């Protein structure tokens, strides 16, 4: 795979993570303790996806401010997701208040990262930019909504807070899907997903290492044949 395909792989892994986390939030809404484990796993997937995107994006970084902000946003989102993993594990272990407080912080970090990606996208040119901006913006809003729900839970209003948190998690799913689709379409239209074949400058008369190696191989081959059939 080329680096652009790796970026898409990371984006779709992030989508999978948001889906798993949303299913977990739904389970928590129903009073099922296993939901915290699903939220932990889902955020782990999201963090991995962000990491893959960030690493691959660095390999094709073109020096523009828009891409610089988007890469920074990827890493910041990854940090927020990692924080949410720890928060979910704390809640699963019975440390609910500590976990919720950490969860709010993780959501804020995620929201900042997603909004940074959205702003960075506005500085780019080419196809599907509006869709990419929309996807990242919806993700950021989903993080904020989820954080608001968690603050309500901390204050003792679970009846309102749990549905709000769940809604925020599904908003993140929608945003992640839109952003991943936008990136996929953008790279397809720009022809960035076609693996370029590596060419070597054989027989170009430029004295390159590749030509010297080839000529040396030819000389050894023909020299051996002449000795074998010597006069």
Buried (B, 14 or more C-beta within 10 A) or exposed (E): EBBBBBBBBBBBBBBBBBBBBBBBBBBBBEEEEEBBBBBBBBBBBBBBBBBBBBBBBEEEEEEEEBBBBBBBBBBBBBBBBBBBBBBBBBBBEEBBEBBBBBBBBBBBBBBBBBBBBBBBBBBBEEBBBEBBBBBBBBBBBBBBBBBBBBBBBBEEEBEEBBBBBBBBBBBBBBBBBBBBBBBBBBBBEEEBBEEEEEEEEEEEEEEEEBBEEBEEEEEEEEEEEEEEEEE
